Amino acid sequence: MDEIQAVVPGQRGGTDAERIPHVPGFVRRGSAEHSAKGRGKELRTAVPRASHAELTLPAGRPDAVRAVEESSRGRVPELTPIRVGRMAANPFAFLRGSAGLMAHDLAGTPVTGVAAQLCGDAHAANFGLYGDARGRLVMDLNDFDETVVGPWEWDLKRLATSLVLAGRVVGADEDTCRAAAFDTVGAYRRTMRLLARLPALDAWNAIPDEELVSHTDARDLLGTLERVSAKARNNTSARFAARSTEPVAETDGGGRRFVDAPPVLRRVADAEAAAVTAALGDYLETVSEDRLPLLARYAVHDVAFRVVGTGSVGTRSYVVLLLDHRGEPLVLQVKEARPSVLLPHLPAGFAVPDPGHEGRRVVLGQKRMQVVSDILLGWTTVDGRPFQVRQFRNRKGSVDPAALTADQVDDYGRMTGALLARAHAHSADPRLIAGYCGKNEEFDEAVAAFAVTYADRTTADHADLLTAIRTGRMAAELGV
């Protein structure tokens, strides 16, 4: 009986607040934390929502060509022409490869000071489908090379700008392109308001994929998403291995090995393959312990170098072929993790702790933003360079924003805007951002205006790159 009475409010120990001490890491009972929405509204005084339309380029801004040259430092030199060629395809492709230049330009724009885990490169092509542990398809952000804690506005402005540029590439008129940016921001704002009203646990796991189309009113995308989903279900390690490897004779050890397909895929020298393979030992120490019995059922058979992406071209990236007892493949990607290009440009007040390892930064940033992450994420070091490790082709699929029809661009913008809000809400209080953005469309209008202005700047930068290629200042391999 004494035990029961001891936990009754008002018995033996005064009030509940006195009896239950504050636990660091939790909200203090009765604290101002519960007025987050109100504090968000107060931020409008210091940073008016209309001010987000502003773009004042800082003095000494590097020209586009010099920015590309600087961002190529430390990359594999012979791959630079491929990177330049991919960026030269159109202004949207240029934006994809110039996250550092945009961060330089964003450094002078208004920010509320509210921090979130950023994708760092939240353009429209960095969203896609991938498989969860049970093979179900999830749609979310899928590239975190530049992830860092910073102003949430930066991700949103980059995403809105990318929708304007993608719309122009597909031939949409200027009103449609601006509407795509406006709708992207509107979906972000409305989703943040929705998350702010939900219980904390529901908000954390919000927006199931089967409801995303209806939530964002993106019905024109249904056919496209169905085609991408069907393709993604077949985009597996087994399919990649079937196309990219060949059998090895039993006299040479059996199994399979990669087949050269230059310049995108090439086998590496024995010493390089051995270094990558040895690094997988350290990788195992970063993987969740419950996954180790799974990985222990595979043997490493081969290593190849594979060119990836647009902004990532020139970084060191390997694919590692593992086979189980039945000869079924699992392919891991071991991808170089360089410091985030946003880091030198973050505003004062955004303290970024030393991640200790750039691969760890990427992996933790990814886990903080996604609802479901690759179960085999980890990191390692190869020849003194940091790398991230993940599954390669785990049912991945993506919508190419530059291949949509003009009437689909705004639908895609709404979908990605909602996904970005959900990702930011894992690290930033949605009530705070929702309070700032508000109910009306003032913030949407401002960011859409910024997106059009910055899209014009990117188009001019792209033209400068084309001139540099024509005059021989920069070498480019086009169409690779």
N, C-alpha and C positions, 0 to 999 in steps of 0.2 A: 504493500500500500504506500509506503514511504516513497518508493521509486516512482509510482504514478503521480503522486502529489508533487514531486520535485520538478516535473515538467509542465505543470499547469500554470498558465500565466497568472502572475500576481502572487504565487506561492513561493516561499523560500528563495529569495534572490531578487526581489523587486521586479522592474519592468522587463519585457522581452529584450528591449534594446540594451539594457544593462547586463542581462544574463547572457546574451549572444554577442561576443566580441566581433569587431570588424576583422574580416579576413582580407589581407592584401591580394589584389587581383580581382576582387569583386567590387561591385558598387557599394558605397557606404549607405546604409539605410537613411532615408530622409535627405540625402544630399541633393545638390543642385543638378546632379546628373539627369534627374528626371525631367528637367526643363530644357533638354537638348534642343527641342524644336524652337523654343523661344530664343535660345542663344543663336540658333541659325538665322532667325529673323533679324536679330540685332546686327549680324554681320553685314546686312545690306547697307547700313549707314556708312561703314568704313569702306565697303567695296560694293558700290551700286551694281545691280545686275546688268544694267545697260552698259557698264564700262567694259564688259567682256567682248564687246564689238571691236575694241581698240587693237591695233597692231602698229607699234612703233619699232621699227627695226633698229637694233643698237648700232652705235657707231663702230666702225671697224669690222662689220660683218664680213666674213670671208666670202669671196665669190663662190658660186656653186662648184666650179671645177676644182678650186683649191680645197673646198670642203670634202669632195670625193677623194682627192689625193691624200688628204690627211687621214681620212677614215680608213684608207687602205693600208696604212702603216701597220706592220706586224702580221699582216696576212701573207698567205703563200703568194709570192710575186707573180708566178706564171698564171695564176687564176684571176688576177686583176682585170684583164681584158674581158673575161666572161662576165664579171660583176658589172663593169661599165656597160657592156653590151646589153645586159638585162635591164639596167636602169635607163638606158636610152630608148627603150621600147615605146614609152609614152610618159606623160607627166605623172600618172598614177604610179607607174613603176619607179620613177625617180623618187617620189615620196617614200615608197617602200624601202629604198636604200639610203635614205637621208634622215634617219631619226635623230642623229646628233645635231644636224644643222637646224632642224625644227626646234629641238630643245634649246639651242642657242637663241633662237628667235623668241621662244616662249618665255625666256627668262625675264623679259621686260614687260610682260603682260600682267594684268591684275590677278591676284589669287586671294582667296579667303583665309589661307593659312591652315585650312583643315587638311590633314594628311591622310592618305590612303595608300595601300599597296598598289602600285601602278603596274600595268603591263609594260609600259614604257615604249611600246610600239603598237599601239592599239588601232592600226589601220584596218580597213574593212576586210582584207584578205587574211587577217590573223585570227579569224573565227572559223570554227569548223566542227565536224563530227568526229568522234572517236569512240572506241568500244570501252565499256567498263569491265569489271572483273568477270561479269557473267555474259559478256558479249552484246549487251544492250547498247544502243547508240545514244550518246550524249552530245549535245551541242554547247560549245563554250569557247572562250578564248583558248588559243592553243600554241602561242609562242611567247616565251618569257625571257628571252635572251637579255633584254634591257630592263627587267623588272627591278624596281627600287621603291622605297617609300618617298612619296612626293605629293604635289598638289593634284587633287583629283581632276581639276579642270584641264590639265595637260592631256590626259588620256582622251577626254571627251572632245577637246578641240581637234586633236589629231584624227579621231574617228570621223567627226563631222566633215573635216577637210577632205578626207579620203573619199567620202561619199560624193562630194562635189566633183572631184577629179574622175572617179569611176563613171559617174553619169556623163561627163563630157566625152570620155573615151567611147562609150556606147552610143553616142550621138543624141543624147537627151538635150533639150533646149535649156537655157539658163534658168528659167522659172522652175523647171523640174529638178534641176541640180540643186538649186537653193532650197526647194521644198524637201528634198531628200535630207539635207543637213538639218533643216528645221524639224523634220519628223524624227530624226535620230535623237536630237536633244530632247524633244518632247517626250519620247518614249523613255529616255533615261530619267527625266524628271518625274513622270507619272509612276514609273516602276519604283523609284526611290520613295515616293509618297506611299505607295502600296506597302512596301517593306516596312516603312516607319509605323504603319498601323497594325502590323501583324505581331503576334507573340514572338519573342526573340528566337526561339528554336524554329518556328515555322519560317521566319524570315531567312534564317541561315540556310535552310534547305529549299528555298522558294523556287518557283518557276519550273515545274516539271516540263520536260521537253514536249510531251504530247499536248500540253496546253499553250505552248509558246506562240504558235501561229495565231490562235484565237486571241490571246492576250494582247498581241501587238497588231492585230487586224492585218496580217500579212498573207491573206488568202491567195493573192496572185503568185506567191512563191511556192504553193503546195506542189505543183508539178515538178518544179526544179528541185525541191528538197527530196521528193520521192526518188528522183533519178540519182541524186547525189547519195542518198541513203543506200540505194541498191548497189551502187558502185562501191561505197564504203564497206559494205558487208563482205565484199570479195577482196578488199585491199588488206591482205594479211601477210604475215611472214612467209607462209607457205607459198602464196602466189608470187611474192617477190623472189623467193629462193628458186622457184621453178623457172623463172625467166632469167635470173641473173647468176645461176650456179650450174655446175656440171658435175657428173659423178667422178669419183676418184677410184682408180683401180685398187683392188684389194692388196695387190703387191706394194702399193704406195700408202697403205693405211686405210683405204676405203673412205666412205662418207662422200662429202661434196666439197667443192671449192668455187669461189667466185670466178666469173669470166670477165676479162677486161672489156669495157665499153667506153672508151675514151671519148670526150674528156670528162664525162660525168662519173664513171666508175673505173677504178683501176686497182689491181692487186698491188700490195706493197712488199718491199724487201723483207727478208726474214727477220732482220734485227728490229725493224719498225713493227712488224706483226707481233714479235715477241714482247716488245715494250707495252703495246696495247693490251695484249693478253695478260701480262703480269699485273697490269694496273687493275684488272677486274678483281683481284684479291682485295685491294683496298675498297673497291666499290661495294663488295659484299658487306663490309662493315657499316655502310651507310643505308642499306636497305632494311626495311622493317623485318625483324627477326622471323616473323611468321611466314615470310616469303622464301627464306633460305632453303627449306626442304625442297621447294619447287625448283629453284635454280640448281640445286645439287643433282638433279636428274638429267642435266644437260652437260654435254662436253663441247669445248670450243674446237671448231674445225678450220675456220679461216677468217682472215681480216682483209678488208679492202677500204680504200679511200673513196669517199663519195661526195661530190659537189652538191650543196643544198641551197635552196632559197634564192633570195635576191640580196637582201642586206647581209646575209650570212656567207655569201660566196667569198672564198678566200680564207675563211677560218678553217681550222683543221677538223675534219669530221670523218669518222670511221664507221663502217658497219661490220659487226661481228656475227658470224654464222655459228649458231649452236644447234646441235642435233640431240634428240632424246634417244631412248633405247629402240624406238621404232624407226628412227631416221627422220622423224618429223622436226621441222626447223623452228627455231625461235631466233629472230634477228634483233640484236641490240644496236642502238646508235650511240656512239661515244663522240660527243660533240664539244669542241673547244668552248669554254666559257670565258669571254673577255669582260673586263669591267664595263658596267653600264655606261652607255654614251650620255646618259642624262646626268650622271654624277657631277661633272664639273659645272653644270648650269643650274642646279637646284637653288631656289631662293634661300636667303638666310632664314634660319629658324627651323629648317627641315634637317634635323640631325640624323645622319645615316651611320649606324654603327658599322665597324669593320666586319664584313661577313666571315672573315677567316679563310674562306675559299669561295671563288666565284661560282663554282658548280653548286655549292651549297646555297648561295644566294638565289640562283635560278630555281633550284628545286623547292626551296622554302617559299619563294614568291609564288610559284605555280600552285603549291598546295594551299596557300592562303587565299588565292583567288578563285580556284575551281571548286565546284560542288563535289565532283568526283575526279580523282587524278589517277594516272598510270600507277599500277601497283608495284612496278619495278623501278620507280624513280630512285636515282642515287647520284653520287658524284665520285670522282677519282682524280688522280694526277698522272699524266704521262710525260715523261722527260721534262719534269719541272713545270709543265703547263696544266692549268686546271681544266677539267672537263665535266660535263654533265652526262649522265647515262639514262637512257629511257628505251622503251620498246620502239621498234621501227615498224611502221605499218600495222599498228594495232587497230585495224578497221577504220583508218582515217579517211575522211572525205571532206571536201570543201567546195563552197560556192565561189566561183571566180567573179568578183564584183564587176570586172571589166568585160564580162561576157553575158551579163544580164540584159534583158530588154529594158528600154527606157522606163516602161511602166512598172518594172519590178524593183528599181533602185530604191525608191522610198520605202517599199515594204522591207527590203533587206536592211535599210538603215534603221527602221523601227525595231527589228529583231535584234540587231547588234547593239543598239542603244539600251534595250532592256537587259541584255546579257551583261553589258559593261556595268550597269547600275548594280546588278546582283553581285558581280565580282567585287566591286568597290565596297559594298555593304558588309563584306566579311571583315574588313579592317577599319572602316570609318562608320561611325554611327549614322544609320540612314535617317534618323530623326533630325540630325544636325544639318545634313545636306538638303533634306526635304524642306526644312524650315527656311533655309536660305533660298532655294529655287522657287518655292511658293506655288500657288495655284494657277496664276495667270501665265501668259506666254512671253513675258518680258525677257526672261533669261534665254528662252528658245530663240527669239528673234536676234538677240545680241550674238550668241555663239554662231548662228547661221550666217550672220553678216561677217563675222571673223573668218568663217570657213571659206566663204567666197573670196574674200580678200587674200587669204593665204594660199588658196588654190591658184589665184592669178600669179602670186609670187613664185609658187612652185613651177608653174608653166613657163615663166621666164627663166628660172634656173635650169629647167630641162632644155630649153632652147640654147642656153649657154653651153650646156654639155654637148649638144649636137654640134655646135660650132667648133668646140675643142676637138671633137672626133674628126670632123671634116678637114680641119687644118693640120691634123697630125699631132696636136698637143697631147691627146690621150689615145691610147690604143684600145680598140673594142672588138670583141668577137660577137657579132650579131646573130640572133636566132639560136643560140646554144642554151 
